[in-house]
Amino acid sequence: MFLARSWKPYMVQAWTTFDRHPGIHSFPGNLWLHGGTNRRARRYLTMRVGDADRRRDGSPGSLEPMANLYREWSLEQDQLLWENRQESTASIASLLGRGLRGVEARLSKLKDVRSPAYERLFADKCKKHKTCLLEDSQAKTKLIPASEVLRRVQYDHLLSPSDFYILHFDRVDDAIIESRMDAPNDSISGTATTLVDALPEHRIIAIKFREQVVWDREKRLDLVFGSGGIEKVMKEYEVWKRQRDDAQEWNRQQQAEVSERIRRCLGPESFVALKALSSSLQIKIADPKVSIKIEVERYVQKALNLFKTARDKPSTSLDPALIPSSDYKALDMLSELVALLPDSELRPMILTEIAMQLTAAEGKKEKVYTARELPELNEDDLTETFVRGSGPGGQKTNKTSNKVALLHGPTQLRVECQDTRSLQQNRKIARKRLRAKLDEFLNGNQSKSNLEKQKAASKKSKTKARNRARQRKREEADNV
């Protein structure tokens, strides 16, 4: 998958799944990258963006801010976009490292049989029948099991087990870790002396040759037996590594360009505040007791407020011409930066929230699903205590332990209930309240209670609008 195509569309994809492991990203304690000075990458960037790395007077220097940087779509990127067209816009933007609005516009062109983009994409696949949807590219082939791949590496005298690494799920750390194939077994009980023999096959996620993934269960990738075999991977590994390094540098240069444009738009102080928001978000989501959904919503809202401040006070901006004229354009600019972030888990979450905000800013009507079920509770996660109640109710309340207190272990959410004199009824009510609270914790603005509030507010605003329209008609009739 990573050899058959050009490296450009995989500047984000090639290491999105495993970029949290050592050796993939050397990234400081926030979500921002700064461009390097790699000469080859700067030449490539110059070819892509023209004179973006020259000053306004024409002399070489810092990147010139551009109102809307357009990056040409390569054929490989179009293919990747078409293959993933069923995914959400946020997922595709995260995969390609592009803004949400740009992805939507490009996909609409690929769906138009009269567009040049469609002609280029399907020229070789279907010259006669333009309605071909490339089902052959989506056909799932049978994947060779991980045990067969490991057996090939162990017994093939041309392969060295020390060059291969296994990415497997560790139940103790609850994370995916990377281990050398010839590593000794010091964590799994049994008689096996090596990790590869002791590790259950269902816990193996992927297999790497040095830094290149050659077998991936989720992506159904097999470069050991298929696509030329492992011999081709070993022969072209240095070329692949050089292309990956160039792609990483190009990605950093792109983010540096977008960051500089946003810095000039917001001004130095607001830009520093936006970076602080990003650092704070990364720290907060590391806490399992924190709702990632709610924190991402707050991050997007606070970032949007910084753009609103720049719009209200243009004097704080270094280049007022770059300030977005609406929330819709501000969110689109923010999505261009978020799509280039290296955190593969956080990036699609933020883009999904930005996509929802874009829909709201555009004025489209969103579907409200108030009938969906609340999340279920696992009784093993609950700590239930009964304490003596207080207040009105007589001896049944004040002299018995009928007040219920529930604590949800994974999230530390706590509810209490003393609505009735019956202990069993209070237990049922407490669990219902905890489910609603857990729903808000997990889904934020999309929780059932918040959706019902939004629906009620929308209904109230429509009623007010109708009343105002009727009042205007009465006044016009009276004036006549």
C-alpha positions as CSV (number, residue, x, y, z in Angstrom):
1,M,0.0,0.0,0.0
2,F,2.8,2.4,0.8
3,L,5.1,1.2,-2.0
4,A,2.7,1.0,-5.0
5,R,1.7,4.7,-4.9
6,S,3.4,8.0,-4.7
7,W,4.4,9.3,-1.2
8,K,2.6,12.6,-1.4
9,P,-1.0,11.6,-0.4
10,Y,0.4,9.6,2.5
11,M,2.1,12.5,4.3
12,V,-0.4,11.9,7.1
13,Q,-1.7,8.4,6.4
14,A,1.5,6.4,6.3
15,W,2.0,6.6,10.0
16,T,-1.3,7.7,11.5
17,T,-2.0,4.4,13.2
18,F,1.3,4.1,14.9
19,D,2.5,7.7,15.4
20,R,2.2,7.4,19.1
21,H,5.1,5.0,19.3
22,P,8.7,6.0,19.7
23,G,10.6,6.7,16.5
24,I,7.6,7.9,14.4
25,H,7.2,11.5,15.8
26,S,9.6,13.4,17.9
27,F,7.0,16.0,19.1
28,P,7.1,18.5,22.0
29,G,4.4,18.9,24.6
30,N,1.8,20.6,22.4
31,L,0.0,20.0,19.2
32,W,2.0,22.4,17.0
33,L,4.9,21.7,14.6
34,H,7.3,24.3,13.2
35,G,8.8,24.1,9.8
36,G,12.5,23.0,9.4
37,T,15.0,24.2,6.9
38,N,15.4,21.1,4.8
39,R,16.6,22.3,1.4
40,R,14.9,19.7,-0.7
41,A,11.6,20.1,1.1
42,R,11.8,23.9,0.7
43,R,12.4,23.5,-3.0
44,Y,9.4,21.2,-3.3
45,L,7.3,23.7,-1.3
46,T,8.4,26.5,-3.6
47,M,7.3,24.5,-6.6
48,R,3.9,23.9,-5.0
49,V,3.1,27.3,-3.8
50,G,4.9,29.5,-6.2
51,D,6.6,32.5,-4.6
52,A,5.2,31.9,-1.2
53,D,8.7,31.8,0.3
54,R,9.6,35.3,-0.9
55,R,8.9,38.7,0.7
56,R,6.4,41.1,-0.8
57,D,9.3,43.0,-2.4
58,G,10.5,39.9,-4.2
59,S,13.5,39.2,-2.0
60,P,14.0,35.8,-0.4
61,G,12.9,35.6,3.2
62,S,10.0,34.5,5.4
63,L,6.9,33.0,3.9
64,E,4.5,35.5,2.5
65,P,1.0,35.3,4.0
66,M,-1.6,34.1,1.5
67,A,-5.3,34.7,1.8
68,N,-6.2,31.2,0.7
69,L,-3.4,28.8,-0.1
70,Y,-4.5,26.3,-2.7
71,R,-2.7,23.0,-2.9
72,E,-3.0,21.0,-6.1
73,W,-4.6,17.6,-5.8
74,S,-2.5,14.8,-7.1
75,L,-3.9,11.7,-8.8
76,E,-2.9,9.5,-5.8
77,Q,-4.8,11.9,-3.4
78,D,-7.9,11.7,-5.7
79,Q,-7.7,7.9,-5.6
80,L,-7.4,7.9,-1.8
81,L,-10.3,10.4,-1.5
82,W,-12.5,8.3,-3.8
83,E,-11.7,5.0,-2.0
84,N,-12.7,6.6,1.4
85,R,-15.7,8.6,0.1
86,Q,-18.1,6.7,2.4
87,E,-16.2,7.9,5.5
88,S,-17.1,11.2,7.2
89,T,-15.6,14.4,5.9
90,A,-13.6,14.8,9.1
91,S,-12.0,11.4,8.7
92,I,-11.0,12.1,5.1
93,A,-9.6,15.5,6.0
94,S,-7.6,13.9,8.8
95,L,-6.3,11.2,6.4
96,L,-5.3,13.7,3.7
97,G,-4.2,16.6,5.9
98,R,-6.6,19.1,4.2
99,G,-9.3,21.4,5.2
100,L,-12.9,20.3,5.5
101,R,-14.3,22.6,2.8
102,G,-11.6,21.7,0.4
103,V,-12.3,18.0,0.8
104,E,-16.0,18.5,0.2
105,A,-15.4,20.6,-2.9
106,R,-13.0,18.1,-4.4
107,L,-15.3,15.2,-3.7
108,S,-18.2,16.9,-5.4
109,K,-15.9,17.4,-8.5
110,L,-15.0,13.7,-8.5
111,K,-18.7,12.8,-8.5
112,D,-19.4,15.0,-11.5
113,V,-18.9,13.0,-14.7
114,R,-18.4,16.2,-16.7
115,S,-15.5,17.5,-14.5
116,P,-11.8,17.2,-15.6
117,A,-11.1,15.7,-12.2
118,Y,-13.5,12.8,-12.9
119,E,-11.9,12.3,-16.4
120,R,-8.4,12.1,-14.9
121,L,-9.4,9.7,-12.1
122,F,-11.3,7.2,-14.3
123,A,-9.4,7.6,-17.5
124,D,-7.7,4.2,-17.2
125,K,-10.4,2.3,-15.3
126,C,-13.4,3.1,-17.5
127,K,-13.0,5.0,-20.7
128,K,-16.3,3.7,-22.1
129,H,-18.5,3.6,-19.0
130,K,-18.1,6.7,-16.8
131,T,-20.5,5.4,-14.2
132,C,-18.0,2.8,-13.0
133,L,-17.4,3.1,-9.3
134,L,-14.2,1.1,-9.0
135,E,-15.7,-1.9,-7.1
136,D,-12.5,-3.8,-7.9
137,S,-10.5,-1.4,-5.8
138,Q,-12.7,-2.0,-2.8
139,A,-12.9,-5.8,-3.1
140,K,-11.6,-7.4,0.0
141,T,-9.0,-10.1,-0.5
142,K,-8.2,-12.9,2.0
143,L,-5.6,-11.8,4.5
144,I,-2.8,-14.1,5.4
145,P,-2.8,-14.7,9.2
146,A,-0.2,-13.2,11.4
147,S,1.1,-16.6,12.4
148,E,2.0,-17.4,8.8
149,V,3.9,-14.1,8.5
150,L,5.8,-14.7,11.7
151,R,6.6,-18.3,10.6
152,R,8.0,-17.0,7.3
153,V,10.2,-14.6,9.1
154,Q,11.4,-17.2,11.6
155,Y,12.3,-19.9,9.1
156,D,13.4,-17.9,6.0
157,H,17.2,-17.8,6.1
158,L,17.1,-14.6,4.0
159,L,15.2,-12.7,6.7
160,S,16.6,-11.6,10.1
161,P,14.1,-11.6,13.0
162,S,16.0,-8.7,14.6
163,D,14.8,-6.5,11.7
164,F,11.1,-7.1,12.4
165,Y,8.9,-5.7,15.1
166,I,5.5,-6.7,16.4
167,L,2.8,-4.2,17.4
168,H,0.5,-6.0,19.9
169,F,-2.1,-5.1,22.5
170,D,-0.9,-5.2,26.1
171,R,-3.7,-6.0,28.5
172,V,-1.8,-4.7,31.5
173,D,-1.0,-1.2,30.1
174,D,-4.2,-1.2,28.0
175,A,-2.2,0.1,25.0
176,I,-0.6,-1.0,21.8
177,I,3.1,-1.5,22.3
178,E,6.0,-2.3,19.9
179,S,8.4,-5.2,20.6
180,R,11.3,-6.8,18.7
181,M,10.5,-10.1,17.2
182,D,13.4,-11.8,18.9
183,A,12.6,-10.2,22.3
184,P,12.5,-12.7,25.3
185,N,9.3,-13.5,27.0
186,D,9.1,-11.9,30.4
187,S,5.5,-11.0,30.7
188,I,3.3,-13.9,29.5
189,S,3.0,-17.0,31.6
190,G,3.9,-20.3,30.0
191,T,6.9,-22.3,28.8
192,A,7.7,-20.2,25.7
193,T,11.0,-18.4,26.0
194,T,10.4,-15.8,23.2
195,L,7.7,-13.3,23.0
196,V,6.7,-14.3,19.4
197,D,5.9,-17.8,20.6
198,A,4.1,-16.8,23.8
199,L,2.0,-14.0,22.3
200,P,-1.6,-15.0,21.3
201,E,-2.3,-14.3,17.6
202,H,-5.5,-12.3,18.3
203,R,-3.4,-9.7,20.1
204,I,-1.1,-9.0,17.2
205,I,-2.2,-5.7,15.5
206,A,0.6,-5.2,12.9
207,I,4.1,-6.3,11.9
208,K,6.9,-3.9,10.8
209,F,10.1,-4.3,8.9
210,R,12.3,-1.8,10.6
211,E,10.0,1.3,10.4
212,Q,7.7,0.2,7.6
213,V,4.5,-1.6,8.3
214,V,4.4,-4.8,6.2
215,W,1.3,-6.5,7.7
216,D,-1.7,-4.7,9.2
217,R,-4.9,-6.5,10.3
218,E,-7.2,-3.5,10.3
219,K,-6.1,-2.2,6.9
220,R,-5.8,-5.7,5.5
221,L,-2.3,-4.9,4.3
222,D,0.1,-7.7,3.4
223,L,3.5,-6.9,1.9
224,V,5.2,-10.1,3.0
225,F,3.4,-12.5,0.7
226,G,1.5,-10.1,-1.6
227,S,2.4,-7.0,-3.7
228,G,5.8,-8.3,-4.7
229,G,6.6,-10.0,-1.4
230,I,9.0,-9.1,1.4
231,E,11.9,-9.2,-1.0
232,K,10.6,-6.1,-2.8
233,V,10.1,-4.4,0.5
234,M,13.7,-5.0,1.6
235,K,15.1,-4.0,-1.8
236,E,13.2,-0.7,-1.9
237,Y,13.2,0.1,1.8
238,E,15.8,2.9,1.6
239,V,13.7,4.6,-1.1
240,W,10.6,4.2,1.0
241,K,12.4,5.7,4.1
242,R,13.7,8.7,2.1
243,Q,10.2,9.4,0.7
244,R,8.7,9.1,4.1
245,D,11.2,11.5,5.6
246,D,10.6,14.0,2.7
247,A,6.9,13.7,3.3
248,Q,7.3,14.4,7.0
249,E,9.4,17.5,6.2
250,W,6.8,18.6,3.6
251,N,4.1,18.2,6.2
252,R,6.0,20.3,8.7
253,Q,6.5,23.0,6.0
254,Q,2.8,23.0,5.2
255,Q,1.8,23.4,8.8
256,A,4.4,26.2,9.2
257,E,2.7,28.0,6.3
258,V,-0.8,27.6,7.7
259,S,0.4,28.5,11.2
260,E,2.0,31.7,9.9
261,R,-1.1,32.6,8.1
262,I,-3.2,32.2,11.2
263,R,-0.6,34.1,13.3
264,R,-0.8,37.1,11.0
265,C,-4.6,36.8,11.1
266,L,-5.1,36.6,14.8
267,G,-2.1,38.6,16.0
268,P,0.8,37.4,18.2
269,E,-1.2,37.4,21.5
270,S,-4.2,35.5,20.2
271,F,-1.9,33.1,18.4
272,V,-0.1,32.3,21.6
273,A,-3.4,31.8,23.3
274,L,-4.5,29.3,20.5
275,K,-1.3,27.3,21.1
276,A,-1.9,27.3,24.8
277,L,-5.4,25.9,24.2
278,S,-3.9,23.1,22.1
279,S,-1.4,22.2,24.8
280,S,-4.0,22.3,27.5
281,L,-6.3,20.1,25.4
282,Q,-3.6,17.4,24.9
283,I,-2.9,17.4,28.7
284,K,-6.6,17.2,29.6
285,I,-7.5,14.3,27.3
286,A,-4.7,12.2,28.9
287,D,-6.9,12.0,32.1
288,P,-9.4,9.1,31.8
289,K,-11.8,11.0,34.1
290,V,-12.2,13.8,31.6
291,S,-14.8,13.8,28.8
292,I,-12.9,14.1,25.6
293,K,-16.0,15.1,23.7
294,I,-16.7,18.1,26.0
295,E,-13.1,19.2,26.1
296,V,-13.0,19.2,22.2
297,E,-16.2,21.2,22.1
298,R,-14.7,23.8,24.4
299,Y,-11.5,23.9,22.4
300,V,-13.3,24.6,19.2
301,Q,-15.5,27.2,20.8
302,K,-12.6,29.0,22.4
303,A,-10.6,28.9,19.2
304,L,-13.6,30.4,17.3
305,N,-13.8,33.1,19.9
306,L,-10.3,34.1,19.1
307,F,-11.3,34.6,15.5
308,K,-14.3,36.6,16.6
309,T,-12.1,38.9,18.7
310,A,-9.8,39.5,15.7
311,R,-12.9,40.3,13.6
312,D,-14.2,42.8,16.3
313,K,-10.7,44.4,16.8
314,P,-8.9,44.3,13.5
315,S,-6.1,46.4,15.0
316,T,-4.8,43.4,16.9
317,S,-4.1,41.5,13.6
318,L,-0.9,41.8,11.7
319,D,-2.8,41.5,8.4
320,P,-6.5,42.5,8.7
321,A,-7.1,41.3,5.1
322,L,-6.6,37.7,6.3
323,I,-9.3,37.9,9.0
324,P,-12.3,35.6,8.1
325,S,-15.5,37.6,7.5
326,S,-17.7,34.9,9.1
327,D,-17.6,32.0,11.6
328,Y,-17.9,29.6,8.7
329,K,-14.7,30.8,7.1
330,A,-12.9,30.9,10.5
331,L,-13.8,27.3,11.2
332,D,-12.6,26.3,7.7
333,M,-9.3,28.1,8.4
334,L,-9.0,26.3,11.7
335,S,-9.7,22.9,10.0
336,E,-6.7,23.4,7.7
337,L,-4.4,23.6,10.7
338,V,-6.1,20.8,12.7
339,A,-5.9,18.5,9.6
340,L,-2.1,18.7,9.8
341,L,-1.7,17.8,13.6
342,P,0.3,14.7,14.3
343,D,-2.0,13.2,16.9
344,S,-3.9,10.6,14.9
345,E,-6.5,10.0,17.6
346,L,-7.3,13.6,18.5
347,R,-7.2,15.0,15.0
348,P,-10.4,13.4,13.7
349,M,-12.2,14.2,16.9
350,I,-11.5,17.9,16.5
351,L,-12.3,17.8,12.8
352,T,-15.6,16.1,13.5
353,E,-16.6,18.9,16.0
354,I,-15.5,21.5,13.4
355,A,-17.6,19.9,10.8
356,M,-20.7,20.0,13.0
357,Q,-20.0,23.7,13.8
358,L,-19.6,24.4,10.1
359,T,-23.0,22.8,9.4
360,A,-24.5,25.0,12.1
361,A,-22.8,28.2,10.8
362,E,-23.9,27.4,7.3
363,G,-27.5,27.4,8.4
364,K,-28.3,23.8,7.5
365,K,-30.9,22.0,9.5
366,E,-29.4,19.2,11.6
367,K,-31.3,16.0,12.4
368,V,-32.2,15.6,16.1
369,Y,-32.2,12.1,17.4
370,T,-34.0,12.3,20.7
371,A,-35.3,8.8,20.7
372,R,-31.9,7.0,20.9
373,E,-31.1,5.0,24.0
374,L,-28.9,6.2,26.8
375,P,-25.6,4.3,27.4
376,E,-25.9,1.1,29.4
377,L,-24.3,0.7,32.8
378,N,-22.0,-2.2,33.8
379,E,-22.9,-3.2,37.4
380,D,-19.3,-4.2,37.9
381,D,-18.3,-0.5,37.4
382,L,-20.7,0.8,40.1
383,T,-20.1,1.4,43.8
384,E,-23.4,1.6,45.5
385,T,-23.9,2.8,49.1
386,F,-27.0,3.3,51.3
387,V,-27.0,6.1,53.8
388,R,-29.6,7.6,56.2
389,G,-31.8,10.2,54.6
390,S,-33.0,13.6,55.9
391,G,-35.8,16.0,55.4
392,P,-39.5,15.5,55.1
393,G,-40.9,11.9,55.1
394,G,-41.1,10.9,58.7
395,Q,-39.4,7.9,60.3
396,K,-39.3,6.0,57.0
397,T,-36.9,8.6,55.7
398,N,-35.0,9.8,58.8
399,K,-34.5,6.5,60.6
400,T,-33.7,4.2,57.6
401,S,-30.9,4.0,55.1
402,N,-33.0,4.5,52.0
403,K,-30.8,7.2,50.3
404,V,-28.8,5.7,47.4
405,A,-25.4,7.0,46.3
406,L,-23.9,5.6,43.1
407,L,-20.3,6.1,41.9
408,H,-19.2,5.2,38.4
409,G,-15.7,3.8,38.6
410,P,-14.2,4.6,35.2
411,T,-15.5,8.2,35.1
412,Q,-15.9,8.9,38.8
413,L,-19.4,10.3,38.1
414,R,-21.5,10.4,41.2
415,V,-25.3,10.7,41.8
416,E,-27.6,10.5,44.8
417,C,-31.3,9.8,45.1
418,Q,-33.8,10.2,47.9
419,D,-36.9,11.0,45.9
420,T,-39.1,8.3,47.5
421,R,-39.4,6.3,50.7
422,S,-38.8,3.1,48.8
423,L,-35.2,2.0,48.6
424,Q,-35.8,0.0,45.4
425,Q,-37.4,2.9,43.6
426,N,-34.5,5.2,44.7
427,R,-32.1,2.6,43.2
428,K,-33.9,2.6,39.8
429,I,-34.0,6.5,39.7
430,A,-30.3,6.8,40.7
431,R,-29.3,4.5,37.8
432,K,-31.5,6.4,35.3
433,R,-29.8,9.7,36.5
434,L,-26.4,8.2,36.2
435,R,-27.1,7.0,32.6
436,A,-28.1,10.5,31.7
437,K,-25.1,12.0,33.3
438,L,-22.8,9.4,31.6
439,D,-24.5,10.3,28.2
440,E,-23.6,14.0,28.7
441,F,-20.1,13.0,29.7
442,L,-19.5,10.9,26.6
443,N,-21.5,12.9,24.0
444,G,-21.5,16.5,25.2
445,N,-23.8,18.7,23.0
446,Q,-25.0,15.6,21.2
447,S,-26.3,13.9,24.4
448,K,-30.0,13.1,24.6
449,S,-30.8,15.8,27.2
450,N,-29.0,18.5,25.3
451,L,-30.6,17.5,22.0
452,E,-34.0,17.8,23.7
453,K,-33.1,21.2,25.0
454,Q,-32.0,22.3,21.5
455,K,-35.2,21.1,20.1
456,A,-37.3,22.9,22.7
457,A,-35.3,26.1,22.1
458,S,-35.7,25.8,18.4
459,K,-39.5,25.3,18.8
460,K,-39.7,28.4,21.1
461,S,-37.7,30.6,18.7
462,K,-40.0,29.5,15.8
463,T,-43.1,30.3,17.9
464,K,-41.7,33.8,18.7
465,A,-40.9,34.4,15.0
466,R,-44.5,33.5,14.0
467,N,-45.9,35.8,16.7
468,R,-43.7,38.6,15.5
469,A,-44.8,38.1,11.9
470,R,-48.5,38.1,13.0
471,Q,-47.9,41.3,15.0
472,R,-46.4,43.0,11.9
473,K,-49.3,42.0,9.8
474,R,-51.8,43.5,12.3
475,E,-49.8,46.7,12.5
476,E,-49.7,46.9,8.6
477,A,-53.4,46.3,8.5
478,D,-54.1,49.0,11.1
479,N,-51.9,51.5,9.2
480,V,-53.8,50.9,6.0
